Amino acid sequence: MDALIAAAQHRQRPRDIAIFLIMRYTGMRRESVATLQVRHLDGTWGLRRVRVKGGQTRDIPLPESVMAYLHAYVEGLAHTVDQIGPETPLFWSHWGQRAIGKSREPMQGKNIWRLCKTYGRLIGYPMLKPHDLRHGVAMEVLEQQHDLEQVRALLGHARIDTTQIYTMIRPSRLKQVVSFYEEPARRMLTS
């Protein structure tokens, strides 16, 4: 996940950095990220009243440094957007040819899908999908906090059994799980 942000920084693409920061630290779905507006940014806390799957709205926390980046990003939007107001989309998609004319529209989920594919190829994961980032966030929070309920709350799942999908242990983690046996086994075999 961090490699995506590094690749966007290397390419000097503030919009892409902002998108990947949000996905990296929230596990939000691509549609929710694509439809974010300026009104969703809330000081240093995070995102407020974000529309999520099922037509619900949620408040989603973000690290303060990410919020600072997002506020700076919005200030930079003033150069490309006529007027910034609460309903101004955070992310815009540009396409077309210079000779014919370029179009600019608010982003959609499919644009984020394409973005993940493009950056996935750059970092050596050509099959990368936006939902893979959601799974990555879930696994990381579960490994760090050891609390499935926290993962459920972060991802906005209504039921804990939906979140239990993320309890599958990776091989590297499995090796770590049995690491406490190392010392007793060493003593037993050297005696």
Secondary structure, DSSP 8 states (H G I E B T S, - for coil): -HHHHHHHHHTT-HHHHHHHHHHHHH---HHHHHT-BGGGEETTTEEEEEE-GGG-EEEEE--HHHHHHHHHHHHHHTTTSS---TT-BS-EEEEEETTTEEEEEE--HHHHHHHHHHHHHHTT-TT--HHHHHHHHHHHHHHHH--HHHHHHHHT-SSHHHHGGGG---HHHHHHHTGGGHHHHHHHHH-
